[in-house]
Structure formats: structure tokens, C-alpha cells
């Protein structure tokens, strides 16, 4: 994979994965925006839809976990390490 979005860092670069190109930055930016929207929905949804704050919090936490797992899966499948 020559054009992987993320790359595994070497010993001199630290641990984990680094963003390699513009596609990787775009995926990261979309992930951060989605997480911010999900977090904001925890506040606004109970007011707008008159749902239980606790139930809304559980749904929001579930959505955040799904987004995190999806992001890690994208990193693992589009990395060169």
C-alpha cells in the first residue's frame, strides 16, 4: 500500500499511527466533527424531543463508541504498518 492514509510510526517518532496524507487528515477531521456533533446532541436532543436525559446519554455514549470503533477500523485497514 503505497498511498496509505496512515502510517505506523517508527521508534524515533513515538508510538501508534501518524496521519500520512490529505485523505488521512480528511478522515480524522470528519471523525472529530462527528464526535463533536454526537456530544452536542446529548444536550440538545432532550430539550428538542423531550426525551429522558439518561436514555439520551446512553444512546450518545453508544454512538460515540461506534464512531470510535469505526475510526480505529479505518486506521487499521488504511495503514501501511
N, C-alpha and C positions, 0 to 999 in steps of 0.2 A: 504494500500500500504506500505508494509514493506521496499521495496527496491526502494523507490522513489529517483529520481536523485537530486531533490532539496528539501529543507525543509523551511517551514515558520519559521523565526526567532522568538524567544521569546522576551519578554520585555527587558531582560538583554543583548540580542545580537544585538539590533538595530532594524531597520525596514526592510521590504522586504523579499527576499528569499536568502538563502545561498546555496552553492553547497555542496551536501552531499557525493557523491562518485565519483569514476573514470568515470562513464558514464556521469555524470553531467559536470565534467571537460572537457571531450572529446567534448560534445555538445557545451560548451562555447568556447573552442578553435577553433572548426570548424566555429562557428559563427564569431569570431573575424577575422579569416583568410579570410572568405568570404567577410566581410565588408572591409577589407584592399584591397582585390583584386578589389572589386567594386570601391573603392575610387581611386585606381591606374588607373583603366580603364578610369576614367574621363580625365586623362591626355594623355594616350596613344592612345585611340580609335580615336580621331580626327586626330592625326598625321598618324596613320596607314591606316584608312579607308577614310580619307578626308571628314569627316562629319562636320557639324556645331558644334562648341563648346557649344553653348547654348542648342541645341537639345540633345547633348550627356549628358550635365549636367542634363537636365530634366529626361532623361532615367536613369541615375545613381542615382539621388535622388529617383525616383520611385522604383528602385531595392533595395536601402538601406531601404526604408520604408517597402517594402515587407519582407525583411530579418528580420527587427526588429519585425514586427507583427508575423512572423512565430516563432521567438525565444521566444517571450512572450507567444505564444500559447503552445509551447513545455514546457515552465516552468509551465504554469498553468495546463497542463494535466499530467505532470510527477512530481508533487509536492505532499508532504504529508500533506500540510496545508490547 
